[in-house]
Amino acid sequence: MTGMPYTKGARFLSLCGTKPPVKSGVMRQQRFCDDKIRRLKSISLMLSRKSFSGYLSIDARWTHRRNSPSCTVTALDAVTKRVLACVNINHIGGNRQNAQYSGASNNMESAGTRIILKQLKKYNILKDVKEIIKDRDNKSVSIFKEFGVSHLERFDPGHVSKNISKDFTKFSASHKTVEVFNDKTQKIEKIERPFWGLNASLSMWLWSCFAEENIDKRTKMWENCVYHYVGNHSFCEPHNYKCFE
């Protein structure tokens, strides 16, 4: 049912102090469970599509961080949190079942996204999509254009925040010491760890920006935080946002 080999599963149960069942009994139950799971899956997907909110979220999960042999791409209703479609992409080789993919591992998500969009079009709900929420790593721009939904693309705030935090960590690590000119002493001084503790503050402010529904205002809120961190607080109040000057 889970795809785990019997030997591995039995060893896992033994380590947990549970006596593993007989292999023949497991095989009989597995066939029965597999058929039942497929039926329940079909019913669940059908109900999810009927109640589709229009806000589509597409993401992938790999079995390994690098050069993964398998990838699962899932389409979720971002409002109801229910699965609309799901596809497994398996790289050819290694005696993997139902292997159908021979390209690069980092393009598995794009291959799965194309199949997902075909399924949504088949079930006549692609036309009901209002927004497509995805991460920045998804290389599916051309695929969205192919299906005529590229204008609905939106970045997932969680992934955006994570990527910005990661980039800032790299930046601060490469700038552990900076030189600045002191106007009072008229000398160049060295400052150690100038960006220490700033990552958490930026992350909190970024989520405050995401909470703003006005896109123009949200953008200026993010841009104005630069003035704040260098000591200029004239744009910190909402009525003084630079975008309204």
LUMLUMNU-452874 format. One record per residue: x, y, z of N, C-alpha, C in turn; residue in three letters. Coordinates in steps of 0.05 Angstrom, whole numbers, m for minus. Example, Ala and Ser with C-alpha at 12.3 -4.5 7.8 and 13.67 -1.06 7.14 Angstrom:
! LUMLUMNU-452874
n_xx, n_yy, n_zz, ca_xx, ca_yy, ca_zz, c_xx, c_yy, c_zz, residuo
264, m114, 156, 246, m90, 156, 264, m66, 156, ALA
257, m45, 142, 273, m21, 143, 258, 1, 157, SER
This chain:
! LUMLUMNU-452874
n_xx, n_yy, n_zz, ca_xx, ca_yy, ca_zz, c_xx, c_yy, c_zz, residuo
17, m24, 0, 0, 0, 0, 17, 25, 0, MET
39, 25, 15, 57, 48, 17, 79, 47, m3, THR
83, 24, m17, 105, 21, m35, 130, 11, m22, GLY
130, 8, 5, 153, m2, 19, 155, m33, 16, MET
179, m44, 8, 182, m72, 6, 176, m87, 32, PRO
166, m112, 29, 158, m127, 53, 181, m130, 73, TYR
205, m137, 63, 228, m141, 80, 235, m116, 96, THR
235, m93, 83, 241, m68, 97, 220, m61, 117, LYS
194, m66, 109, 173, m60, 128, 173, m78, 152, GLY
179, m104, 148, 180, m123, 170, 202, m116, 189, ALA
225, m108, 178, 248, m100, 195, 240, m75, 212, ARG
226, m57, 199, 218, m32, 213, 199, m39, 237, PHE
180, m57, 231, 161, m65, 252, 175, m80, 275, LEU
195, m96, 268, 210, m111, 288, 225, m92, 307, SER
237, m71, 294, 251, m51, 310, 233, m36, 329, LEU
207, m34, 321, 188, m20, 338, 175, m38, 359, CYS
184, m64, 359, 174, m83, 379, 148, m96, 371, GLY
141, m94, 345, 116, m106, 335, 122, m130, 317, THR
109, m152, 322, 113, m176, 305, 102, m171, 277, LYS
118, m174, 256, 108, m169, 229, 90, m192, 220, PRO
70, m185, 204, 51, m206, 194, 64, m223, 173, PRO
51, m245, 167, 61, m264, 146, 60, m251, 119, VAL
81, m256, 103, 83, m242, 77, 59, m248, 59, LYS
50, m273, 57, 28, m280, 40, 3, m265, 47, SER
m2, m261, 73, m25, m246, 82, m23, m217, 75, GLY
1, m206, 76, 6, m178, 69, 0, m174, 39, VAL
9, m193, 22, 5, m190, m7, m25, m190, m13, MET
m41, m208, 0, m69, m209, m5, m83, m183, 3, ARG
m76, m173, 26, m88, m149, 36, m80, m125, 19, GLN
m55, m126, 9, m45, m103, m7, m61, m100, m32, GLN
m68, m122, m46, m83, m120, m70, m111, m109, m64, ARG
m123, m118, m42, m149, m108, m35, m149, m79, m28, PHE
m128, m71, m12, m126, m43, m4, m120, m24, m27, CYS
m103, m34, m46, m96, m17, m69, m121, m10, m85, ASP
m138, m30, m90, m163, m25, m106, m181, m6, m91, ASP
m183, m10, m65, m201, 8, m49, m191, 36, m49, LYS
m164, 39, m46, m152, 66, m46, m157, 80, m72, ILE
m154, 66, m94, m159, 78, m121, m187, 88, m124, ARG
m207, 72, m114, m235, 80, m116, m240, 105, m99, ARG
m229, 105, m74, m233, 128, m57, m219, 153, m68, LEU
m196, 149, m80, m181, 171, m93, m198, 184, m115, LYS
m210, 167, m132, m226, 178, m154, m250, 194, m143, SER
m263, 184, m122, m286, 198, m110, m277, 224, m98, ILE
m255, 224, m84, m245, 248, m71, m237, 269, m91, SER
m224, 262, m113, m216, 281, m134, m241, 293, m147, LEU
m261, 276, m152, m286, 285, m165, m300, 307, m147, MET
m301, 301, m121, m314, 320, m103, m298, 346, m101, LEU
m271, 344, m102, m254, 368, m100, m258, 385, m124, SER
m261, 373, m148, m264, 389, m172, m291, 403, m173, ARG
m311, 390, m161, m338, 402, m161, m339, 427, m143, LYS
m322, 428, m122, m322, 450, m103, m298, 468, m108, SER
m286, 468, m131, m262, 483, m137, m266, 513, m133, PHE
m249, 526, m118, m252, 555, m112, m240, 572, m134, SER
m223, 561, m151, m211, 577, m172, m182, 584, m166, GLY
m173, 579, m141, m146, 586, m133, m129, 560, m132, TYR
m112, 557, m152, m97, 532, m156, m69, 535, m146, LEU
m60, 515, m131, m32, 514, m121, m19, 489, m131, SER
4, 493, m144, 19, 470, m156, 47, 469, m143, ILE
54, 445, m133, 80, 441, m121, 89, 413, m125, ASP
115, 408, m121, 126, 381, m125, 142, 372, m101, ALA
144, 346, m98, 160, 335, m77, 177, 313, m89, ARG
204, 315, m84, 222, 295, m95, 230, 275, m74, TRP
239, 251, m83, 247, 230, m64, 276, 236, m53, THR
291, 252, m68, 318, 259, m60, 323, 289, m66, HIS
342, 301, m52, 348, 329, m56, 361, 334, m83, ARG
379, 316, m92, 393, 319, m117, 390, 294, m135, ARG
387, 299, m161, 385, 277, m180, 364, 257, m172, ASN
341, 266, m164, 320, 249, m154, 309, 231, m177, SER
304, 205, m171, 293, 187, m191, 263, 189, m194, PRO
250, 202, m174, 220, 203, m174, 211, 230, m163, SER
188, 239, m173, 177, 265, m165, 146, 263, m165, CYS
133, 274, m145, 104, 275, m144, 95, 304, m146, THR
80, 310, m167, 69, 337, m171, 39, 337, m164, VAL
32, 355, m147, 4, 356, m136, m8, 384, m142, THR
m33, 383, m150, m49, 408, m153, m69, 409, m131, ALA
m68, 431, m115, m86, 434, m92, m104, 458, m96, LEU
m128, 456, m84, m145, 480, m82, m135, 496, m58, ASP
m125, 520, m64, m112, 535, m43, m131, 544, m21, ALA
m157, 543, m26, m177, 551, m6, m187, 528, 10, VAL
m195, 506, m4, m206, 483, 10, m185, 463, 19, THR
m160, 466, 9, m138, 449, 15, m142, 420, 5, LYS
m159, 417, m15, m164, 390, m25, m149, 385, m51, ARG
m142, 360, m56, m126, 353, m79, m144, 352, m104, VAL
m135, 366, m125, m150, 367, m150, m139, 347, m170, LEU
m113, 343, m170, m100, 325, m189, m72, 318, m178, ALA
m62, 295, m185, m36, 286, m175, m23, 268, m195, CYS
3, 271, m199, 17, 253, m218, 45, 247, m208, VAL
53, 222, m212, 80, 213, m204, 98, 212, m229, ASN
121, 224, m228, 140, 224, m250, 164, 206, m241, ILE
168, 184, m255, 190, 166, m249, 210, 165, m271, ASN
236, 169, m264, 257, 169, m284, 263, 140, m293, HIS
266, 137, m319, 271, 110, m331, 298, 100, m320, ILE
298, 74, m312, 322, 61, m301, 318, 52, m273, GLY
335, 34, m264, 334, 25, m237, 311, 7, m231, GLY
299, m6, m251, 276, m24, m248, 252, m10, m234, ASN
249, 16, m239, 226, 30, m226, 201, 25, m242, ARG
179, 20, m227, 153, 15, m240, 142, 40, m253, GLN
128, 36, m276, 115, 57, m290, 133, 81, m296, ASN
159, 75, m302, 178, 96, m309, 172, 106, m337, ALA
170, 133, m339, 162, 145, m365, 178, 170, m372, GLN
197, 177, m355, 211, 203, m358, 241, 198, m363, TYR
253, 213, m382, 281, 209, m388, 297, 235, m387, SER
284, 257, m379, 298, 283, m379, 313, 288, m354, GLY
320, 314, m350, 335, 322, m326, 317, 321, m301, ALA
328, 315, m278, 313, 314, m254, 300, 340, m246, SER
314, 362, m251, 303, 389, m243, 280, 398, m262, ASN
274, 382, m283, 252, 389, m300, 228, 371, m296, ASN
230, 354, m275, 208, 335, m269, 182, 350, m262, MET
186, 372, m246, 162, 387, m238, 148, 399, m262, GLU
163, 408, m282, 151, 420, m306, 136, 398, m321, SER
148, 374, m324, 135, 352, m338, 109, 345, m324, ALA
109, 344, m297, 85, 338, m282, 64, 360, m284, GLY
73, 385, m285, 55, 408, m287, 39, 407, m314, THR
53, 399, m335, 39, 396, m361, 17, 375, m359, ARG
23, 353, m347, 3, 331, m344, m20, 341, m326, ILE
m14, 355, m305, m35, 366, m287, m54, 385, m302, ILE
m42, 403, m318, m59, 422, m333, m76, 408, m354, LEU
m65, 387, m366, m81, 371, m385, m105, 358, m371, LYS
m100, 348, m347, m122, 335, m331, m143, 356, m324, GLN
m135, 379, m315, m154, 400, m308, m170, 409, m332, LEU
m157, 410, m355, m171, 418, m380, m191, 396, m388, LYS
m183, 371, m384, m200, 348, m391, m225, 348, m374, LYS
m222, 356, m348, m246, 356, m331, m260, 383, m331, TYR
m252, 401, m350, m266, 426, m355, m266, 445, m331, ASN
m244, 446, m316, m242, 465, m294, m218, 484, m298, ILE
m203, 480, m318, m180, 498, m323, m190, 526, m329, LEU
m213, 528, m342, m225, 554, m349, m234, 570, m324, LYS
m237, 555, m301, m247, 568, m277, m224, 577, m259, ASP
m199, 573, m267, m176, 581, m251, m174, 612, m250, VAL
m172, 623, m226, m168, 652, m222, m139, 659, m217, LYS
m125, 642, m202, m97, 646, m196, m83, 619, m194, GLU
m57, 619, m203, m41, 595, m201, m18, 602, m182, ILE
m17, 590, m159, 3, 596, m139, 25, 575, m140, ILE
50, 584, m143, 72, 566, m146, 97, 578, m134, LYS
119, 562, m133, 144, 572, m122, 161, 583, m145, ASP
182, 597, m137, 200, 610, m157, 217, 589, m172, ARG
219, 565, m161, 236, 545, m173, 223, 530, m196, ASP
197, 534, m199, 182, 520, m220, 188, 532, m247, ASN
199, 515, m265, 207, 525, m292, 185, 519, m312, LYS
161, 529, m306, 138, 522, m323, 126, 546, m337, SER
141, 567, m341, 131, 591, m353, 120, 585, m381, VAL
136, 571, m397, 127, 565, m425, 103, 546, m425, SER
100, 529, m405, 77, 511, m404, 52, 527, m397, ILE
54, 546, m379, 31, 563, m373, 22, 579, m397, PHE
42, 588, m413, 35, 603, m437, 21, 585, m457, LYS
31, 560, m459, 19, 540, m477, m11, 536, m471, GLU
m18, 536, m445, m46, 532, m438, m61, 558, m434, PHE
m48, 580, m439, m61, 606, m438, m68, 616, m410, GLY
m52, 608, m390, m57, 616, m362, m33, 630, m350, VAL
m14, 639, m366, 10, 652, m355, 4, 678, m339, SER
m18, 692, m347, m25, 717, m333, m37, 711, m306, HIS
m43, 686, m299, m54, 679, m273, m33, 670, m253, LEU
m8, 671, m262, 14, 660, m245, 20, 679, m221, GLU
22, 667, m197, 29, 682, m173, 50, 666, m158, ARG
68, 680, m144, 88, 666, m128, 78, 660, m100, PHE
84, 637, m90, 76, 630, m63, 92, 646, m42, ASP
79, 661, m24, 93, 677, m5, 113, 662, 12, PRO
106, 637, 20, 124, 621, 36, 150, 616, 23, GLY
149, 609, m3, 174, 603, m18, 189, 629, m23, HIS
175, 651, m28, 189, 676, m33, 204, 685, m7, VAL
191, 682, 16, 204, 689, 41, 228, 672, 46, SER
225, 646, 41, 247, 627, 45, 271, 634, 27, LYS
266, 640, 2, 287, 646, m17, 301, 672, m10, ASN
286, 692, m2, 298, 718, 6, 316, 714, 30, ILE
306, 699, 50, 321, 694, 74, 347, 679, 68, SER
345, 660, 49, 369, 645, 41, 389, 662, 28, LYS
380, 679, 9, 398, 698, m5, 411, 718, 14, ASP
395, 728, 33, 406, 747, 52, 427, 734, 70, PHE
423, 709, 78, 442, 695, 94, 469, 693, 80, THR
467, 686, 54, 492, 685, 37, 506, 712, 36, LYS
489, 733, 32, 500, 760, 29, 514, 769, 55, PHE
501, 764, 78, 513, 773, 103, 538, 757, 110, SER
539, 731, 101, 562, 714, 106, 586, 724, 90, ALA
581, 736, 67, 603, 746, 50, 610, 775, 56, SER
596, 787, 75, 602, 815, 84, 603, 816, 114, HIS
620, 800, 126, 623, 799, 155, 636, 825, 165, LYS
652, 838, 148, 665, 863, 156, 661, 883, 133, THR
653, 908, 140, 650, 929, 119, 664, 954, 129, VAL
673, 970, 110, 686, 995, 116, 668, 1018, 110, GLU
666, 1037, 129, 649, 1060, 125, 665, 1085, 132, VAL
656, 1108, 121, 670, 1133, 127, 655, 1148, 149, PHE
669, 1154, 171, 657, 1168, 193, 660, 1198, 189, ASN
636, 1212, 186, 636, 1240, 181, 649, 1256, 204, ASP
645, 1247, 228, 656, 1262, 252, 686, 1260, 254, LYS
697, 1236, 251, 726, 1233, 254, 740, 1236, 227, THR
725, 1237, 205, 737, 1239, 179, 756, 1216, 173, GLN
749, 1192, 184, 766, 1168, 180, 748, 1145, 171, LYS
762, 1126, 158, 749, 1101, 150, 750, 1081, 173, ILE
726, 1070, 180, 725, 1052, 202, 714, 1025, 193, GLU
722, 1004, 207, 713, 977, 201, 690, 969, 220, LYS
669, 958, 209, 647, 949, 226, 644, 918, 223, ILE
644, 905, 246, 642, 876, 246, 613, 867, 247, GLU
606, 848, 230, 579, 836, 229, 557, 857, 228, ARG
557, 874, 207, 538, 896, 206, 509, 887, 202, PRO
505, 863, 191, 478, 854, 185, 468, 834, 205, PHE
481, 831, 228, 473, 811, 248, 445, 817, 259, TRP
428, 797, 259, 401, 800, 270, 381, 813, 251, GLY
389, 821, 228, 372, 835, 209, 353, 816, 194, LEU
362, 792, 190, 347, 772, 174, 319, 768, 186, ASN
317, 764, 212, 291, 759, 225, 272, 783, 222, ALA
283, 807, 225, 267, 832, 223, 257, 835, 194, SER
274, 829, 175, 265, 831, 147, 243, 811, 141, LEU
246, 787, 151, 226, 766, 147, 199, 775, 158, SER
199, 786, 182, 174, 795, 195, 161, 817, 179, MET
177, 836, 169, 167, 859, 154, 156, 849, 127, TRP
169, 829, 115, 161, 819, 89, 133, 807, 91, LEU
127, 793, 113, 100, 781, 117, 80, 803, 122, TRP
88, 825, 134, 70, 848, 137, 63, 860, 110, SER
83, 860, 92, 78, 870, 64, 59, 851, 50, CYS
62, 825, 54, 44, 805, 41, 15, 809, 50, PHE
12, 818, 74, m16, 822, 85, m30, 845, 72, ALA
m15, 863, 59, m27, 886, 46, m39, 878, 19, GLU
m64, 883, 14, m77, 874, m10, m71, 892, m34, GLU
m66, 917, m30, m59, 935, m51, m30, 929, m61, ASN
m28, 920, m86, m2, 911, m96, 19, 934, m97, ILE
10, 957, m106, 28, 980, m108, 38, 989, m80, ASP
19, 989, m62, 26, 997, m34, 45, 976, m22, LYS
39, 951, m28, 56, 929, m17, 85, 931, m27, ARG
88, 938, m52, 115, 941, m64, 130, 964, m50, THR
116, 987, m47, 129, 1010, m35, 135, 1005, m5, LYS
119, 990, 8, 124, 983, 36, 151, 968, 38, MET
155, 950, 19, 180, 934, 19, 204, 952, 12, TRP
200, 970, m7, 222, 988, m15, 229, 1008, 7, GLU
209, 1017, 21, 213, 1038, 42, 228, 1027, 66, ASN
229, 1000, 70, 242, 990, 93, 272, 995, 92, CYS
283, 1000, 68, 311, 1007, 66, 317, 1034, 80, VAL
299, 1053, 76, 302, 1079, 90, 301, 1075, 120, TYR
284, 1058, 129, 281, 1053, 158, 307, 1042, 170, HIS
319, 1023, 157, 342, 1010, 168, 368, 1027, 166, TYR
367, 1048, 150, 390, 1066, 149, 384, 1091, 167, VAL
362, 1091, 181, 356, 1112, 200, 338, 1134, 191, GLY
326, 1132, 167, 307, 1152, 157, 279, 1141, 162, ASN
265, 1152, 181, 238, 1142, 188, 216, 1159, 178, HIS
222, 1177, 159, 201, 1195, 149, 180, 1181, 132, SER
186, 1156, 123, 166, 1141, 107, 154, 1118, 122, PHE
158, 1117, 149, 149, 1093, 164, 118, 1094, 169, CYS
106, 1117, 171, 77, 1119, 175, 63, 1115, 148, GLU
40, 1100, 149, 25, 1095, 124, 19, 1119, 107, PRO
11, 1142, 120, 4, 1165, 105, 28, 1180, 93, HIS
52, 1170, 100, 76, 1182, 89, 91, 1164, 70, ASN
78, 1142, 62, 91, 1123, 44, 101, 1138, 19, TYR
124, 1131, 11, 137, 1145, m11, 120, 1144, m37, LYS
105, 1122, m40, 89, 1119, m64, 67, 1139, m67, CYS
59, 1153, m44, 37, 1172, m45, 47, 1201, m46, PHE
73, 1205, m50, 83, 1232, m51, 74, 1246, m76, GLU
